[in-house]
Amino acid sequence: MPTAILTTDDLYQFKTELFEEIKTIISNAQPSKRYLRSSEAMDLLQVSPGTLQNLRVNGVLPYTKLGGIIYYDEEDINKVLEANRIHHI
């Protein structure tokens, strides 16, 4: 069986390629969080607690209340943003 000799440069190149591939896999594999708590929704929308409550009360933003905690579906938030998008010509 033939013997292969590895140099330090070979190992360094392998390590670099491996890290790049792992970074690519990790960046593609992390899905966004599906349900957001009120504080996370406020951060995403850059609105105050009162504005978020108005969006709920007026039926603009759907939500789920479970055990006293209000959750928002990130997809619903994105739909509301798209529906209220203003196009300037």
Secondary structure, DSSP 8 states (H G I E B T S, - for coil): -------HHHHHHHHHHHHHHHHHHHHHH----SEEEHHHHHHHHT--HHHHHHHHHTTSS--EEETTEEEEEHHHHHHHHHHT-----
